[in-house]
């Protein structure tokens, strides 16, 4: 039995981690930290956990963490994670970091989009935690940088096309829509019910912090530096991401040929469901699950392809993918504890 700790258990990602881990047959949740709810039962803070676990939130100093678990999920804000990682790694612990602190390999790029980095020496050993692309590297590492939610949907959607050189990388436009849980649990005017309900809007156009993460992985897949256009939008729903990605084809190819490329690339992947016969994904069919549904349409009239990718932003976009990475780190079946069917309706 592996002991796991959740550092930052009071947010949406933290409670989703607790929900999944509690039902995992090979791990025991031994720590849930929260300054705000120190001393209170996690099931009291999140009533959906009633009767499922008996653990209290604790405000634990970083130097006291290592003795409490074997593997740690860091569900904390950017910049906070880099304060925890060195001590945990040097204590021989495994870490899955859900912040952006170790996703970007180039510290200059990180500091351009975020803030100064205080643990640069650990960037080299951090593995980008997208199992469908980096499974072997994840299995043998100590530190996993769990991907962002938008990047997960976009990169998985594009990977087969980029690997085969079927699109012009410089023409990529990613138009993504997310539920409001992607903004976190902290109260803010922009995510109040009256600000979100019955509306639909773009935000951080051309300046969203997930842009360099997407560009980093797209560039690796096609072997050259690539810039993309990324436009995020806020949907009046609680969870889910639908990304619609456009790109110019590099040669003539039909729908059936593209379908064969995706089927070959993801044929053995449990969590990626490639839709056939021009079927298109939707957020309601992945809700509450670790699945990523991908569909596509070849537009012969314009010479472009439109790829659509749907995930639950809190599960495959955060906590579920973190548990998928934990399974790889610990030698468990990759889908252990994550086989639940999406909720519908």
Buried (B, 14 or more C-beta within 10 A) or exposed (E): EBBBBBBBBBBBBBBBBBBBBBEBEBBBBBBBBBEEBEEBBBBEBBEEBEEEBEBBBBEBEBEEBBEBBBBBBBBBBBBBBBBBBBBBBEEEBBBBBBBBBBBBBEBEBBEEBBEEBEBEEBBEEBBBBBBBBBBEBBBEBBBBBBBBBBBBBBBBBBBBBBBBEBBBBEBBBBBBBBBBBBBEEEEEEEBEEEBBEEEEEEEEEEEBBBBBBBBBBBBBBBEEEBEBEBBBBBBBBBBBBBBBBBBBBBEEBEBEEBBEBBEEBBEEBBBBBBBEEEEBBBBEBBBBBBBBBBBBBBEEEEBBBBBBBBBBBBBBBBBBBBBBBBBBBBEBEBEBBBEBEBEEE
